[in-house]
Amino acid sequence: MTTKTSTAYETAPRRVPSLAILIAISTVAPVSMNIFLPSLAGMVEAFDTTTATVQLTMSVYFAAVALAQIFLGPLSDRYGRRPVILAGMALYVVGSVLCLLAPTIEILILARVVQAIGGCAGLSLGRAIVRDLYERDKAASMIGYVTMGMTVGPMLGPVFGGLLDESYGWQGGFYLMVGLGVVVLVASLFNLHETNYKRTSSGGLSGLWRNYRSLGRHKLFWAYALTAMFTSSVYFAYLGGAPFIAAKKFGMGPAEMGLYFMFVAVGYIVGNGISGRVAARVGILKMVVVGSALPAIAIVALIIDAGLGLAHPLALFLPMFMIGLGNGICLPSAVSGAVSVKPELAGAASGLSGSLQIGLGAFTSALVAWLLSDAMWPASIWPMVTVMALGTIGAYSCVFAAVALERRA
């Protein structure tokens, strides 16, 4: 694969996007992913459907984000980060309006696909922009700061979603999504500067295939990308199960549930803060080793709580702090490792690694929700814990591979 650099891009003044705009574009997709978690149980009644069907509004969102990133990353390598993100934000606004007006659960599910394709542009390419600007270890620190900031939105999202549900029903969260999309789109028009000054010369499906084939030859890329995939799958398994366990086992309402969801988000913020401060100094490999191990503590705590028969919401939500902490420490460094293998293909690497993360997340979230359906194990914690344990084992297997490859290199 050949890479060409435009003289115009090299000589043009380089304006660095602000940290605030990188946080903003990276926040849209995660906020939309979980803002209506407290409303899921109520949506079952509103649309007169099943738990598994309502869960599709999340699962298809994950799947659409996963697939879209495969194409958005290489497109940004060829045409630039800015135009791809602007088009994505516009599509997100359209999808959010369609969600708000959806008369049936089927139309809502389709609208979520449109929303996801647009929103994931900033989520994926925000990391590529950071890699455009910084070398590998410094990029891990900056990704940590970006994701620490963007986690504030998902942390507060379920809280506001629960409060809006009390006043406006399940549509409340989607009102907020429409407003967020418009604000971020306008801010991007004025403040999101281009950072990709070395455009790939290949285009079309053949170019897409060549870029990914070139990237896929590197074992270290797969080690880091799969570590991120399995580590984040633990979090997605929790998202798939916790809302229904909280509603059925503990009888929690939307507003109360939204407040308890803050435990995992606070853990994520703390982990990202640690990454931002120390990743450049200690190196990404140590961060990945430590961060991918922490979710095991949460799983052990959940097993102990279940064995003791604790019947308080904290037994479900407090261990999730360690899930968030582990993700916050591991993911910035794992993503930085993946996108640094071939810096000229940072967009493709970010897209593919993000696609793997969200793809497995969609599967694990849907699997846990299906296992928790009335026909299986209603309100049981064990399906969620089992899937989370499998994700942790997968993550650490990939960490060992990354350690071996780094030592060999």
Backbone hydrogen bonds, N-H to C=O, Kabsch-Sander energy under -0.5 kcal/mol:
donor,donor_aa,acceptor,acceptor_aa,energy
4,K,199,R,-1.0
10,E,6,S,-2.0
11,T,7,T,-2.3
12,A,8,A,-1.4
15,R,13,P,-0.8
16,V,14,R,-0.6
22,L,18,S,-1.7
23,I,19,L,-2.3
24,A,20,A,-2.3
25,I,21,I,-2.5
26,S,22,L,-1.4
27,T,23,I,-1.0
27,T,24,A,-0.8
28,V,24,A,-1.1
29,A,119,G,-0.6
31,V,27,T,-2.5
32,S,28,V,-2.1
33,M,29,A,-1.2
34,N,30,P,-1.3
34,N,31,V,-0.5
35,I,31,V,-2.0
37,L,34,N,-1.7
39,S,36,F,-1.2
40,L,36,F,-0.5
40,L,37,L,-1.4
43,M,39,S,-2.3
44,V,40,L,-1.2
45,E,41,A,-0.9
46,A,42,G,-2.4
47,F,43,M,-2.2
48,D,45,E,-0.6
49,T,44,V,-2.3
54,V,50,T,-2.2
55,Q,51,T,-2.3
56,L,52,A,-0.7
56,L,53,T,-0.8
57,T,54,V,-1.8
58,M,55,Q,-1.4
59,S,55,Q,-2.5
60,V,56,L,-2.8
62,F,58,M,-2.3
63,A,59,S,-2.5
64,A,60,V,-2.8
65,V,61,Y,-2.4
66,A,62,F,-2.4
67,L,63,A,-2.4
68,A,64,A,-2.6
69,Q,65,V,-1.8
70,I,66,A,-0.7
70,I,67,L,-0.8
71,F,67,L,-0.6
71,F,68,A,-1.1
72,L,68,A,-2.6
73,G,69,Q,-1.8
75,L,71,F,-1.9
76,S,72,L,-2.0
77,D,73,G,-1.5
78,R,74,P,-1.6
79,Y,75,L,-3.2
80,G,76,S,-1.3
84,V,80,G,-0.8
85,I,81,R,-2.3
86,L,82,R,-2.5
87,A,83,P,-2.0
88,G,84,V,-2.0
89,M,85,I,-2.6
90,A,86,L,-1.9
91,L,87,A,-2.1
92,Y,88,G,-2.3
93,V,89,M,-1.9
94,V,90,A,-1.8
95,G,91,L,-2.6
96,S,92,Y,-2.4
97,V,93,V,-2.0
98,L,94,V,-2.1
99,C,95,G,-2.1
100,L,96,S,-2.2
101,L,97,V,-1.7
102,A,98,L,-0.5
102,A,99,C,-1.1
108,L,104,T,-2.0
109,I,105,I,-2.2
110,L,106,E,-1.9
111,A,107,I,-2.6
112,R,108,L,-1.9
113,V,109,I,-1.1
114,V,110,L,-1.5
115,Q,111,A,-2.5
116,A,112,R,-2.4
117,I,113,V,-2.3
118,G,114,V,-1.8
119,G,115,Q,-2.6
120,C,116,A,-2.2
121,A,118,G,-1.2
122,G,119,G,-0.6
123,L,119,G,-1.0
124,S,120,C,-2.5
125,L,121,A,-2.5
126,G,122,G,-1.9
127,R,123,L,-0.5
127,R,124,S,-0.6
128,A,124,S,-0.9
129,I,125,L,-2.5
130,V,126,G,-1.6
131,R,127,R,-2.0
132,D,128,A,-1.9
133,L,129,I,-1.1
133,L,130,V,-0.6
134,Y,130,V,-1.7
139,A,135,E,-3.0
140,A,136,R,-1.8
141,S,137,D,-1.5
142,M,138,K,-2.4
143,I,139,A,-3.0
144,G,140,A,-1.8
145,Y,141,S,-1.9
146,V,142,M,-2.6
147,T,143,I,-2.9
148,M,144,G,-2.0
149,G,145,Y,-2.2
150,M,146,V,-2.5
151,T,147,T,-1.3
152,V,148,M,-0.6
152,V,149,G,-1.1
153,G,149,G,-0.5
155,M,151,T,-2.2
156,L,152,V,-2.4
157,G,153,G,-2.5
160,F,156,L,-2.8
161,G,157,G,-3.3
162,G,158,P,-2.6
163,L,159,V,-2.1
164,L,160,F,-3.1
165,D,161,G,-1.9
166,E,162,G,-1.3
167,S,163,L,-1.0
168,Y,164,L,-3.5
169,G,165,D,-1.6
171,Q,168,Y,-0.7
172,G,169,G,-1.9
173,G,170,W,-0.5
174,F,171,Q,-0.6
175,Y,171,Q,-1.6
176,L,172,G,-1.3
177,M,173,G,-1.7
178,V,174,F,-2.1
179,G,175,Y,-1.9
180,L,176,L,-2.5
181,G,177,M,-2.6
182,V,178,V,-2.0
183,V,179,G,-2.1
184,V,180,L,-2.5
185,L,181,G,-2.3
186,V,182,V,-2.3
187,A,183,V,-2.4
188,S,184,V,-2.4
189,L,185,L,-1.8
190,F,186,V,-1.1
191,N,187,A,-2.3
192,L,188,S,-1.8
193,H,191,N,-1.0
197,Y,195,T,-1.2
199,R,197,Y,-0.5
200,T,77,D,-1.7
201,S,2,T,-1.0
207,G,203,G,-1.4
208,L,204,G,-2.1
209,W,205,L,-2.5
210,R,206,S,-2.3
211,N,207,G,-2.5
212,Y,208,L,-2.2
213,R,209,W,-2.4
214,S,210,R,-2.4
215,L,211,N,-2.2
216,G,212,Y,-2.8
217,R,213,R,-0.7
217,R,214,S,-0.7
218,H,215,L,-1.6
219,K,217,R,-0.8
222,W,218,H,-1.4
223,A,219,K,-2.3
224,Y,220,L,-2.2
225,A,221,F,-3.0
226,L,222,W,-2.6
227,T,223,A,-1.4
228,A,224,Y,-2.2
229,M,225,A,-2.0
230,F,226,L,-2.6
231,T,227,T,-2.3
232,S,228,A,-2.3
233,S,229,M,-1.3
234,V,230,F,-0.9
234,V,231,T,-0.7
235,Y,231,T,-0.7
236,F,232,S,-2.0
237,A,233,S,-2.2
238,Y,234,V,-1.4
239,L,235,Y,-2.1
240,G,236,F,-2.1
241,G,237,A,-1.2
242,A,238,Y,-2.9
245,I,241,G,-2.3
246,A,242,A,-2.8
247,A,243,P,-1.8
248,K,244,F,-2.6
249,K,245,I,-2.6
250,F,245,I,-0.9
250,F,246,A,-0.7
252,M,246,A,-2.0
257,M,253,G,-2.5
258,G,254,P,-2.3
259,L,255,A,-1.4
260,Y,256,E,-1.6
261,F,257,M,-1.6
262,M,259,L,-1.3
263,F,260,Y,-1.6
265,A,261,F,-1.1
266,V,262,M,-2.9
267,G,263,F,-2.0
268,Y,264,V,-1.9
269,I,265,A,-2.4
270,V,266,V,-2.5
271,G,267,G,-2.4
272,N,268,Y,-2.6
273,G,269,I,-2.5
274,I,270,V,-2.2
275,S,271,G,-2.2
276,G,272,N,-2.8
277,R,273,G,-1.6
278,V,274,I,-2.4
279,A,275,S,-2.1
281,R,278,V,-0.6
282,V,278,V,-2.7
283,G,279,A,-2.2
287,M,283,G,-1.1
288,V,284,I,-2.3
289,V,285,L,-2.3
290,V,286,K,-2.2
291,G,287,M,-2.6
292,S,288,V,-2.2
293,A,289,V,-0.6
293,A,290,V,-0.9
294,L,290,V,-1.1
296,A,293,A,-1.3
297,I,294,L,-1.7
298,A,294,L,-0.9
299,I,295,P,-2.0
300,V,296,A,-2.3
301,A,297,I,-2.2
302,L,298,A,-2.4
303,I,299,I,-2.1
304,I,300,V,-2.4
305,D,301,A,-2.7
306,A,302,L,-2.5
307,G,303,I,-2.4
308,L,304,I,-2.2
309,G,305,D,-0.7
309,G,306,A,-0.6
310,L,305,D,-2.0
315,A,312,H,-1.9
316,L,312,H,-0.5
316,L,313,P,-1.4
317,F,313,P,-2.4
318,L,314,L,-2.1
320,M,317,F,-0.9
321,F,318,L,-1.9
322,M,319,P,-1.2
323,I,319,P,-0.8
324,G,320,M,-2.3
325,L,321,F,-2.5
326,G,322,M,-2.5
327,N,323,I,-2.3
328,G,324,G,-2.6
329,I,325,L,-1.8
330,C,326,G,-2.6
331,L,327,N,-2.2
333,S,329,I,-0.5
334,A,330,C,-2.6
335,V,331,L,-3.0
336,S,332,P,-2.1
337,G,333,S,-2.4
338,A,334,A,-2.0
339,V,335,V,-2.6
340,S,336,S,-0.9
341,V,338,A,-0.8
345,L,342,K,-2.3
346,A,343,P,-1.5
349,A,345,L,-2.8
350,S,346,A,-2.7
351,G,347,G,-2.6
352,L,348,A,-2.8
353,S,349,A,-2.5
354,G,350,S,-2.4
355,S,351,G,-2.3
356,L,352,L,-2.3
357,Q,353,S,-2.1
358,I,354,G,-2.6
359,G,355,S,-2.6
360,L,356,L,-2.1
361,G,357,Q,-1.9
362,A,358,I,-2.7
363,F,359,G,-1.8
364,T,360,L,-2.9
365,S,361,G,-2.6
366,A,362,A,-2.1
367,L,363,F,-2.6
368,V,364,T,-2.4
369,A,365,S,-2.1
370,W,366,A,-2.4
371,L,367,L,-2.5
372,L,368,V,-1.7
373,S,370,W,-1.3
376,M,373,S,-2.1
377,W,371,L,-2.4
380,S,377,W,-1.7
385,V,381,I,-2.1
386,T,382,W,-2.6
387,V,383,P,-2.0
388,M,384,M,-2.2
389,A,385,V,-2.3
390,L,386,T,-2.0
391,G,387,V,-1.8
392,T,388,M,-1.9
393,I,389,A,-2.2
394,G,390,L,-2.2
395,A,391,G,-2.2
396,Y,392,T,-2.1
397,S,393,I,-1.7
398,C,394,G,-1.7
399,V,395,A,-1.9
400,F,396,Y,-2.0
401,A,397,S,-1.4
402,A,398,C,-2.3
403,V,399,V,-2.5
404,A,400,F,-2.2
405,L,401,A,-2.4
406,E,402,A,-2.6
407,R,403,V,-2.2
408,R,404,A,-2.1
409,A,405,L,-2.2
